[in-house]
Amino acid sequence: MLGMQTRKESVHALVERTQPSPWEREETFAETVHDWLQRSPAFGISMALHFAVVMALAAIPWNLFDEDEPVVITAQVVAPLEEFPDDPPPEEPVILEPKIELDEPIDAPVVPDAIPGEDDPSEEPNMVGSDSDNDDRADTMLNGAPVLGIGGPPSGKVGGRGTPGGVTGGVGSYNAEVELGLAWLADHQNEDGSWDADGFQHTHGCQCDGPGSASQDVGVTALALMAFTGRGYTPARGKYKRTTARAMEWLRAQQNSETGLIGEDLGHAFLYDHGLATLALCDLYLMTRVPMLRTPCQKAINYVGRARNPYGAWRYDVPATGDNDTSVTGWMVFALSTAKDAGLKVDNEAFTGALTWFDEVTDTSTGRTGYDRTGSVSSRIENVNDHFAPEKGEAMTAVALLCRFFLGQDPEATPIMSKQADLLAKLPPVWEPDAHGCDMYAWYYATYAMFQMGGRHWKAWKKSLGPAIAESQRTDGHLEGSWDPAGPWGYSGGRVYATALMTLCLEVEQRYTRVR
């Protein structure tokens, strides 16, 4: 036993001698910390808590609280749309004075019982006129507006239309003649709101002659409505509330809700009627901002877009066959520019195509614009109106000149426009019912074009226009206030057409201001 114990002690001593002494080995960090904690419990606890807090804070995903950098999205229109939504979001309304208040909610269809009451003859227009020859007055400027303005009174683009009856008085202050023309039109309106081109003799005791074509009711109704709006009368303003409201509703009722066409696809000239009706409704929408007109106007404009030849202009067919003519194109450009002023969606490519066409068929040496090709003259129908010598007229030149203003051209930068105005000045208005000098269609376009030219061109044209129109107005019996349907196209539009066009000519200074 003793020997065994001695052997164990020897082994234990050997183990102790093989292990390093406490002072010979390096103490670990854990041992050091453990030793500190044993010697100072309070310090150890504090240190542990602080360490835990630091680690917890380090674990928090602080990037979650950072603000994301703004994302910039850019968009680019690759190509113009061929068609636009029928009912785009409404824009900020333009408030007229007085504010429009119909008897029924504004979005409800206007039916006879809801149409404003009978026209009130007591609401006489402002007959303050102006014979001023200062055609370059500053208040006609539109700050470089690119197209002819047709907007409502707040826009400053409509001359004297802000007050029913106007404040400028039109050409030579022929206020009485304008009012007589409107009175005749109002008296010969159908109860449904239309004007009957060939059957307007419906009022008691009427013996009026001068019927037009039965197929032109849409077109003459549009012209008649514009004669009233040109004077500042609308469904909510002036003494012809009922007259204009019924006309508006009748034109709306003639529209195909699917295609947008106003009227029927009949004959070779139905696009004339559609263009005129579109122009009339867009003009009224521009003046009133009545929401119920926005969708019909947009649909009508969409149809105009579909009727255009790709990269070209317009003629008679839908879909287009590739042919263009200046006459149809003029009305379409007129309607499109009005729609654009009214805030409707318009394909600007249509303006480019129209200008390309006018340039193509205009003789640069003379300024004359052709009907369907360079050097051609206004259209005539064999054995119908070809006795009115077309080579003596410049209707197409007048159409092109006015449209150039619509399309943003300036005579100072576009010399061909002055040539065209000079050409028109050689054929001043003269009332010769059996001669080409009485081409009302040419007078209408030339009057609006020469007014835009201003200066010597307008002074000379106005000097001849006023007497030619005023002195030819009928003053007898039931015909009082109307004009005989003279000239090459009187047979088609009839007395309603003639009266509306001549009234529009006398209203030009009141209806518009100049674009430059």
C-alpha positions in Angstrom: 0.0 0.0 0.0 2.8 2.3 0.9 4.5 1.5 -2.3 1.4 2.2 -4.3 0.8 5.6 -2.6 4.4 6.6 -3.3 4.0 5.7 -7.0 0.7 8.0 -7.2 2.5 10.9 -5.6 5.3 10.5 -8.1 2.9 10.6 -11.1 1.1 13.6 -9.7 4.3 15.4 -9.2 5.3 14.6 -12.8 2.0 16.0 -14.2 2.4 19.2 -12.2 5.9 19.6 -13.5 4.7 19.2 -17.2 2.0 21.9 -16.9 3.0 25.6 -17.2 3.0 27.7 -14.1 0.3 30.4 -13.7 2.8 33.1 -14.5 4.2 31.1 -17.5 0.9 30.9 -19.5 -1.1 33.7 -21.3 -4.4 34.5 -19.7 -7.4 34.5 -22.2 -9.8 37.5 -22.7 -12.6 35.4 -21.2 -10.6 34.6 -18.1 -9.7 38.3 -17.7 -13.3 39.4 -18.0 -14.4 36.6 -15.6 -11.8 37.8 -13.1 -13.0 41.4 -13.4 -16.5 40.4 -12.8 -15.6 38.4 -9.7 -13.7 41.3 -8.3 -16.2 44.0 -9.2 -19.8 42.7 -9.7 -21.3 46.2 -10.2 -18.9 47.1 -13.0 -19.5 43.8 -14.6 -23.2 44.2 -14.7 -23.0 47.7 -16.1 -20.6 46.7 -18.8 -22.8 43.8 -19.8 -25.9 46.0 -20.1 -24.1 48.5 -22.2 -22.7 45.8 -24.4 -26.2 44.4 -24.9 -27.6 47.8 -25.8 -24.8 48.4 -28.4 -25.4 45.1 -30.0 -29.2 45.6 -30.2 -28.7 49.0 -31.8 -26.3 47.5 -34.3 -28.8 44.9 -35.3 -31.5 47.5 -36.3 -31.9 47.8 -40.2 -31.5 51.6 -40.2 -31.8 51.7 -44.0 -35.5 51.2 -43.6 -35.8 54.8 -42.4 -33.9 56.3 -45.4 -36.0 58.2 -48.0 -36.2 56.7 -51.4 -34.7 58.7 -54.1 -37.4 60.1 -56.4 -38.2 58.0 -59.5 -38.3 60.1 -62.7 -40.6 58.7 -65.3 -40.3 60.1 -68.9 -42.8 59.5 -71.7 -42.6 60.1 -75.4 -45.3 60.1 -78.0 -44.2 57.8 -80.7 -46.9 58.6 -83.2 -50.2 60.6 -83.3 -53.3 58.6 -82.6 -55.7 58.2 -85.4 -58.7 58.5 -83.1 -59.3 59.9 -79.7 -61.6 59.1 -76.8 -65.1 60.2 -77.3 -65.4 61.6 -73.9 -62.1 62.9 -72.5 -61.9 64.1 -68.8 -63.6 67.4 -68.4 -61.4 70.5 -68.3 -61.8 73.5 -66.0 -65.0 75.1 -67.2 -65.0 78.6 -68.7 -67.6 80.7 -67.0 -69.5 83.1 -69.2 -71.4 86.2 -68.2 -74.1 85.5 -67.5 -73.6 81.9 -66.3 -75.5 79.3 -68.3 -78.5 78.1 -66.5 -80.9 75.8 -68.5 -84.3 74.8 -67.2 -83.3 71.2 -66.9 -80.0 69.6 -65.7 -77.3 70.4 -68.1 -76.5 66.8 -69.0 -80.1 65.9 -69.7 -81.3 66.0 -73.4 -83.0 69.2 -74.3 -86.5 68.3 -75.4 -89.2 70.8 -76.4 -90.5 71.3 -72.9 -87.1 71.8 -71.5 -85.9 74.2 -74.1 -85.7 77.8 -73.0 -89.0 79.7 -73.4 -90.1 81.6 -76.4 -87.7 84.1 -77.9 -87.9 87.4 -76.2 -87.9 90.4 -78.6 -87.5 92.7 -75.8 -83.9 91.6 -75.3 -82.5 94.0 -77.8 -78.8 93.7 -78.7 -76.2 96.3 -78.1 -76.2 98.3 -81.3 -73.1 100.3 -80.7 -71.2 100.0 -83.9 -67.9 101.2 -85.3 -67.0 102.5 -88.7 -63.3 102.8 -87.8 -60.9 102.1 -90.5 -58.1 101.6 -88.0 -57.7 97.9 -88.9 -54.4 97.5 -87.1 -55.6 98.3 -83.6 -53.8 96.6 -80.8 -56.9 95.0 -79.3 -57.1 92.6 -82.2 -53.8 91.0 -81.3 -53.7 87.5 -79.8 -50.0 87.4 -78.7 -48.9 85.3 -81.6 -51.7 82.7 -81.5 -51.0 80.1 -84.2 -54.6 79.6 -85.3 -57.7 81.7 -85.7 -59.4 82.1 -82.4 -63.0 81.2 -82.1 -63.2 81.0 -78.3 -65.7 82.3 -75.8 -65.5 85.8 -74.3 -63.0 84.9 -71.5 -60.4 83.9 -74.1 -60.4 87.2 -75.8 -60.8 85.6 -79.3 -64.2 86.4 -80.4 -64.5 90.1 -81.0 -67.9 91.4 -79.7 -69.6 88.0 -79.1 -69.2 88.5 -75.4 -72.4 90.6 -75.5 -75.5 89.3 -77.3 -75.9 91.5 -80.2 -72.3 92.6 -80.1 -70.5 95.8 -79.4 -68.6 96.3 -82.7 -71.5 96.1 -85.1 -69.8 94.2 -87.9 -69.0 95.5 -91.4 -69.8 99.2 -91.5 -72.0 98.9 -88.5 -74.8 97.2 -90.5 -76.5 96.2 -87.2 -80.1 96.6 -88.5 -79.4 94.4 -91.6 -77.9 91.7 -89.4 -80.9 91.7 -87.0 -83.3 91.6 -89.9 -81.5 88.6 -91.3 -81.7 86.8 -88.0 -85.3 87.6 -87.5 -86.1 86.1 -90.9 -84.2 83.0 -90.1 -85.9 82.6 -86.7 -89.3 83.1 -88.3 -88.6 80.3 -90.8 -87.2 77.7 -88.5 -89.1 74.4 -88.2 -90.6 73.5 -84.8 -88.1 70.7 -84.4 -85.2 73.1 -84.6 -84.1 72.5 -88.2 -84.2 74.7 -91.3 -85.7 73.1 -94.3 -83.7 74.0 -97.4 -86.6 73.4 -99.8 -89.6 73.6 -97.5 -89.1 76.6 -95.2 -92.3 78.3 -96.3 -94.2 77.1 -93.3 -95.1 80.2 -91.4 -98.5 81.8 -91.5 -98.9 83.8 -94.7 -95.4 83.0 -96.0 -95.0 83.5 -99.7 -91.2 83.2 -99.8 -89.6 81.6 -102.8 -86.1 80.4 -103.4 -86.0 76.7 -102.3 -82.8 74.7 -102.2 -82.1 71.0 -102.3 -83.9 68.7 -99.9 -80.6 67.0 -99.1 -79.0 70.1 -97.6 -81.0 70.5 -94.4 -78.1 69.6 -92.1 -75.8 72.1 -93.8 -78.2 75.0 -93.9 -79.2 74.4 -90.3 -75.6 74.6 -89.3 -75.1 77.8 -91.2 -78.2 79.4 -89.7 -77.1 78.4 -86.2 -73.7 80.0 -86.7 -75.4 83.2 -87.9 -77.0 83.5 -84.4 -73.9 82.5 -82.5 -71.9 84.9 -84.6 -74.0 87.7 -83.1 -73.5 86.3 -79.5 -76.8 84.5 -79.2 -76.8 81.1 -77.5 -79.3 78.8 -75.8 -78.6 80.7 -72.6 -78.0 84.3 -73.8 -79.9 86.9 -75.7 -83.3 86.9 -77.3 -82.9 83.8 -79.4 -82.5 81.2 -76.6 -85.2 78.9 -77.9 -84.1 79.3 -81.6 -80.5 78.3 -80.9 -81.4 75.6 -78.3 -83.7 73.8 -80.8 -81.1 74.1 -83.6 -78.5 72.6 -81.3 -80.7 69.7 -80.3 -81.7 68.9 -83.8 -78.1 68.7 -85.0 -77.2 66.5 -82.1 -80.1 64.2 -82.9 -78.8 63.8 -86.5 -75.6 62.2 -85.3 -74.9 58.5 -85.5 -73.8 57.7 -82.0 -71.4 54.9 -83.2 -69.7 56.5 -86.2 -70.0 60.2 -85.2 -71.4 61.2 -88.7 -73.9 64.1 -88.5 -76.5 63.5 -91.2 -76.7 60.6 -93.7 -74.1 59.2 -96.0 -76.1 60.1 -99.0 -75.0 61.7 -102.3 -71.5 62.9 -103.1 -71.4 65.9 -100.9 -72.6 64.6 -97.5 -69.2 65.5 -96.0 -70.0 69.2 -96.6 -73.0 68.8 -94.3 -71.0 66.9 -91.7 -68.2 69.5 -91.8 -70.6 72.4 -91.4 -72.5 70.7 -88.6 -69.3 69.9 -86.8 -68.1 73.5 -87.1 -71.4 74.8 -85.8 -71.5 72.5 -82.7 -67.8 73.0 -81.9 -68.3 76.8 -82.1 -71.2 76.6 -79.8 -69.4 74.4 -77.4 -66.5 76.8 -77.4 -68.8 79.7 -76.5 -70.8 77.9 -73.8 -68.7 75.0 -72.5 -72.0 73.0 -72.1 -70.8 69.5 -71.1 -73.5 67.8 -73.1 -71.9 69.0 -76.3 -68.4 67.7 -75.6 -68.9 64.0 -76.6 -70.9 64.7 -79.8 -68.3 67.2 -80.9 -65.4 64.8 -80.2 -67.2 62.0 -82.1 -67.8 64.4 -85.0 -64.1 65.4 -85.0 -63.1 61.7 -84.9 -65.2 61.1 -88.0 -63.4 64.0 -89.7 -60.1 62.3 -88.9 -61.3 59.0 -90.4 -62.5 60.7 -93.6 -59.0 62.2 -94.4 -56.7 60.7 -96.9 -53.6 59.4 -95.1 -50.9 62.1 -95.3 -53.4 64.2 -97.3 -56.7 66.1 -97.2 -60.3 65.4 -97.9 -62.9 64.9 -100.6 -66.2 63.1 -100.8 -65.7 59.5 -99.8 -65.4 57.7 -96.5 -63.2 55.7 -96.4 -61.1 58.0 -98.5 -60.1 57.0 -102.0 -57.0 59.1 -102.3 -58.6 62.1 -104.0 -58.4 65.6 -102.4 -60.2 68.8 -103.2 -59.8 72.3 -101.7 -63.4 73.0 -101.1 -64.2 70.1 -98.7 -60.8 70.5 -97.1 -61.5 74.1 -96.3 -64.6 73.2 -94.1 -62.7 70.4 -92.4 -59.8 72.7 -91.5 -62.3 75.3 -90.2 -64.0 72.6 -88.0 -60.7 71.1 -86.7 -59.2 74.5 -85.8 -62.4 75.4 -83.9 -62.4 72.1 -82.1 -58.7 72.6 -81.1 -59.6 76.0 -79.7 -62.4 74.3 -77.8 -59.9 71.9 -76.1 -61.0 68.8 -78.0 -58.5 66.2 -79.2 -57.3 66.9 -82.7 -54.6 65.0 -84.7 -52.2 67.7 -85.7 -51.1 65.6 -88.7 -54.4 66.7 -90.3 -53.2 70.3 -90.3 -49.9 69.2 -91.9 -51.7 67.2 -94.6 -54.0 70.1 -95.4 -51.1 72.6 -95.7 -49.2 70.2 -98.0 -52.3 70.0 -100.2 -52.8 73.8 -100.4 -49.1 74.2 -101.3 -49.4 71.5 -104.0 -52.3 73.0 -105.8 -51.3 76.7 -105.6 -49.6 78.4 -108.5 -46.7 80.3 -106.9 -46.5 82.8 -109.8 -50.1 84.1 -109.4 -51.2 82.9 -106.0 -54.2 81.1 -107.5 -55.2 77.8 -105.7 -56.8 75.1 -107.7 -59.9 73.0 -106.9 -58.5 69.5 -107.4 -55.1 70.2 -109.1 -52.9 73.2 -109.8 -54.5 75.5 -112.3 -58.1 74.1 -111.9 -61.0 76.3 -111.1 -64.1 76.0 -108.9 -66.3 73.1 -109.5 -69.4 73.5 -111.7 -72.2 71.0 -112.6 -72.9 70.7 -116.3 -76.2 72.2 -117.4 -76.9 73.2 -113.8 -74.6 76.0 -112.7 -71.9 76.0 -115.4 -73.3 79.3 -116.8 -71.5 81.0 -113.9 -68.0 81.2 -115.4 -65.7 79.5 -112.9 -62.6 81.0 -114.4 -63.8 84.4 -113.2 -63.9 83.4 -109.6 -61.3 82.8 -106.8 -63.3 80.9 -104.3 -60.6 78.2 -103.9 -58.0 80.9 -103.5 -60.1 82.5 -100.7 -60.5 79.1 -99.0 -56.7 78.4 -99.1 -55.8 81.9 -97.8 -58.1 81.7 -94.8 -56.9 78.2 -94.0 -53.3 79.4 -94.0 -54.2 81.6 -91.1 -55.7 78.6 -89.4 -52.5 76.7 -90.1 -50.3 79.2 -88.4 -48.9 81.0 -91.4 -48.1 84.8 -91.4 -48.3 86.9 -94.6 -45.1 88.6 -93.6 -43.2 85.3 -93.6 -45.3 83.7 -96.4 -45.3 85.9 -99.5 -47.8 83.7 -101.3 -50.5 84.9 -98.9 -50.1 88.5 -100.1 -50.3 87.3 -103.7 -53.6 85.5 -102.9 -55.0 88.6 -101.2 -54.1 90.7 -104.3 -55.9 88.2 -106.5 -59.0 88.4 -104.4 -58.9 92.2 -104.4 -59.3 92.2 -108.2 -62.8 90.6 -107.7 -64.6 92.8 -105.1 -68.2 92.0 -104.2 -70.8 93.3 -106.6 -74.4 92.3 -106.5 -74.9 90.8 -110.0 -77.4 87.9 -109.5 -76.8 86.6 -113.0 -73.0 86.9 -113.0 -70.1 85.3 -111.2 -69.6 88.4 -109.2 -72.4 87.3 -106.9 -70.7 84.1 -105.7 -71.8 84.0 -102.0 -69.6 81.1 -101.2 -66.5 82.9 -102.5 -67.6 86.1 -100.7 -67.9 84.3 -97.3 -64.4 82.8 -97.4 -62.8 86.0 -99.0 -64.4 88.2 -96.3 -63.0 86.2 -93.5 -59.6 85.9 -95.2 -59.3 89.6 -96.1 -60.4 90.5 -92.6 -57.4 88.5 -91.3 -55.1 90.2 -93.8 -56.2 93.6 -92.5 -54.6 96.8 -93.8 -55.3 97.9 -97.4 -56.7 94.5 -98.4 -59.5 94.6 -95.8 -60.3 98.3 -96.3 -60.8 97.8 -100.0 -62.8 94.6 -99.6 -65.0 96.0 -96.8 -65.8 99.2 -98.9 -67.3 97.0 -101.6 -68.8 94.3 -99.4 -71.0 96.4 -97.1 -73.1 98.1 -99.9 -73.2 94.9 -102.0 -74.8 92.9 -99.2 -76.9 95.6 -97.5 -78.4 97.0 -100.7 -79.4 93.5 -101.9 -81.3 92.5 -98.7 -85.0 92.1 -99.3 -87.3 94.6 -97.6 -90.7 93.6 -98.9 -93.3 91.6 -97.1 -92.4 88.2 -95.7 -89.1 88.3 -97.6 -87.9 91.1 -95.4 -84.5 90.4 -94.0 -83.6 87.6 -96.4 -81.4 87.4 -99.5 -82.2 85.9 -102.8 -80.3 82.6 -103.5 -78.1 84.1 -106.2 -74.9 82.8 -107.6 -73.6 79.4 -108.6 -74.7 77.5 -105.5 -77.9 79.3 -104.6 -80.0 76.6 -106.3 -78.6 74.0 -103.8 -78.8 75.9 -100.5 -81.7 78.2 -101.3 -82.8 81.2 -99.4 -81.8 79.9 -96.0 -78.3 79.3 -97.2 -78.1 82.8 -98.8 -79.5 84.6 -95.8 -77.2 82.8 -93.3 -74.0 83.4 -95.4 -74.7 87.1 -96.0 -75.5 87.6 -92.3 -72.2 85.8 -91.4 -70.3 88.1 -93.7 -71.7 91.2 -92.0 -70.8 89.8 -88.6 -67.1 89.1 -89.4 -65.7 92.0 -87.3 -67.9 91.0 -84.4 -67.4 87.3 -84.7 -63.6 87.2 -84.7 -60.5 89.2 -83.9 -57.3 89.0 -85.8 -54.6 86.4 -85.1 -51.7 88.8 -85.6 
